[in-house]
Amino acid sequence: MGLVLVLPDVDAAIREWAPHLKAPDFVDPVRLLRAFALVETDGGRDNVPRREPAYSPQGRYFITSPLLQQDYQRYGLAVSCSWGPLQVMYLAARELGYEGPPWYLADPDAGCRWACELLNHRVLPGVPSLRDIADGYNSGSWRDSIVPGQYISRFISTYQDLEGVP
């Protein structure tokens, strides 16, 4: 892959929030967040909202989430997007306590904070491997039947490539 680093403002946010991760001993928190930023947005270079149809009206998560339906009235399709350098789904952040508008999650600091909240509450507890961390972050749970194989491979490769990067 060559040496590819995240943008300075994204890296500063990663360094600020990484100590808040409740990461297992086999994980370097800074490296973990950098790898997610590189896989999700090329280190912040492609930091744009991405709409997920399942979170849009008629989508499976929209239909079952009164919170998403309520926020849709206020923010429109922005609630169906992932945001920020680590691409956190708006609904996931809301369910974890986020109260701002969707687009504020595009800010590197807010995006990193809520990515850490997501990891701490839904992905890292009891996680047995790096592979399962990538699975859980991408699909919502490492315990489900959704296994995003290409994403996992790309993430693990990126994480390994970051070994030794200060």
C-alpha positions in Angstrom: 0.0 0.0 0.0 2.9 2.4 0.6 2.9 5.0 3.3 -0.5 6.7 3.3 -1.4 8.8 6.3 -4.6 10.4 7.4 -5.2 14.1 7.0 -3.7 16.2 9.9 -7.0 17.3 11.3 -8.3 13.7 11.2 -5.1 12.4 12.8 -5.3 15.0 15.6 -8.9 13.9 16.4 -7.9 10.3 16.3 -5.0 11.0 18.7 -7.4 12.8 21.0 -10.1 10.1 21.1 -8.0 6.9 20.9 -7.3 6.9 24.6 -11.0 6.7 25.2 -11.3 3.4 23.4 -11.8 0.3 25.6 -9.7 -1.7 23.2 -8.5 -5.3 23.8 -4.8 -5.8 24.5 -4.1 -7.0 20.9 -5.2 -3.7 19.4 -3.4 -0.4 19.1 -6.2 2.2 19.4 -4.5 4.9 17.3 -3.7 2.4 14.6 -7.2 1.0 14.7 -8.9 4.4 14.2 -6.4 5.3 11.5 -7.1 2.1 9.7 -10.9 2.8 9.8 -10.3 6.3 8.5 -8.2 5.0 5.7 -10.6 2.3 4.7 -13.7 4.5 5.1 -12.6 7.8 3.6 -9.0 7.5 2.4 -7.9 9.1 5.7 -10.4 11.9 5.4 -9.8 12.8 1.8 -13.2 11.4 0.8 -15.1 12.7 3.8 -18.6 12.9 2.3 -21.9 11.6 3.5 -22.9 8.2 2.1 -26.6 7.3 2.0 -27.6 3.8 3.0 -31.0 2.8 1.5 -31.8 0.6 4.5 -32.0 3.8 6.6 -34.1 5.7 4.1 -37.9 5.7 4.0 -39.2 2.2 3.2 -35.8 0.8 4.2 -35.7 -2.0 6.8 -34.1 0.1 9.6 -36.2 3.2 8.9 -39.4 1.2 9.2 -38.5 -0.2 12.6 -37.0 2.9 14.1 -39.3 5.6 15.5 -36.2 7.7 16.3 -35.1 7.7 12.6 -38.7 8.4 11.5 -38.9 11.4 13.9 -35.5 12.8 12.9 -36.3 12.4 9.2 -39.1 14.9 9.7 -36.5 17.4 10.8 -33.4 16.5 8.7 -34.6 14.6 5.7 -32.4 12.1 3.9 -29.4 13.3 5.9 -30.5 10.8 8.6 -29.9 7.9 6.2 -26.2 8.7 5.8 -23.0 7.7 7.4 -20.8 10.7 8.2 -17.3 11.8 9.0 -13.8 10.4 8.4 -14.8 7.1 10.0 -18.3 7.0 8.4 -20.5 6.7 11.5 -24.2 6.0 10.7 -26.3 8.9 12.1 -28.8 6.5 13.7 -26.0 4.6 15.5 -24.7 7.9 16.9 -28.3 9.0 17.9 -28.9 5.7 19.7 -25.7 6.2 21.6 -26.7 9.7 22.8 -25.7 12.1 20.0 -28.2 15.0 19.8 -26.8 17.2 17.0 -27.8 17.3 13.3 -26.4 14.6 11.0 -23.9 16.9 9.2 -22.0 17.8 12.4 -20.7 14.2 12.4 -18.7 15.2 9.4 -16.4 17.1 11.7 -13.3 15.0 12.4 -13.5 15.5 16.2 -17.2 14.6 16.4 -16.8 11.8 13.9 -13.9 10.3 15.9 -15.8 10.7 19.2 -18.9 8.9 18.0 -16.8 6.2 16.2 -15.2 5.5 19.6 -18.7 5.4 21.3 -19.8 3.0 18.7 -16.8 0.8 19.1 -16.9 0.9 22.9 -20.6 0.0 23.2 -21.3 -2.2 20.2 -18.2 -3.7 18.8 -15.3 -4.1 21.3 -17.0 -5.8 24.3 -15.9 -9.4 24.2 -14.5 -9.2 20.7 -12.0 -12.0 20.1 -10.1 -10.8 17.0 -9.1 -7.9 14.7 -11.2 -9.6 12.0 -14.3 -9.4 14.3 -13.7 -5.8 15.1 -13.7 -5.0 11.3 -16.8 -7.1 10.9 -18.7 -5.5 13.7 -17.8 -1.9 12.7 -18.9 -2.5 9.1 -22.0 -4.6 9.7 -23.1 -3.5 13.2 -22.2 -6.7 15.0 -19.5 -9.3 14.8 -22.0 -11.8 16.2 -24.5 -11.6 13.3 -24.5 -13.6 10.1 -23.4 -10.6 8.0 -19.8 -11.1 7.1 -18.3 -8.3 4.9 -15.4 -10.3 3.6 -13.8 -7.8 1.3 -14.1 -5.0 3.9 -12.5 -7.2 6.6 -9.6 -8.1 4.3 -9.0 -4.5 3.3 -9.2 -3.4 6.9 -6.8 -6.0 8.2 -4.3 -5.2 5.4 -4.5 -1.5 6.2 -4.1 -2.1 9.9 -1.0 -4.3 9.3 0.5 -1.7 6.9 0.3 0.9 9.7 2.6 -1.0 12.0 5.4 1.2 13.1 3.8 4.4 11.8 4.3 7.0 14.6 
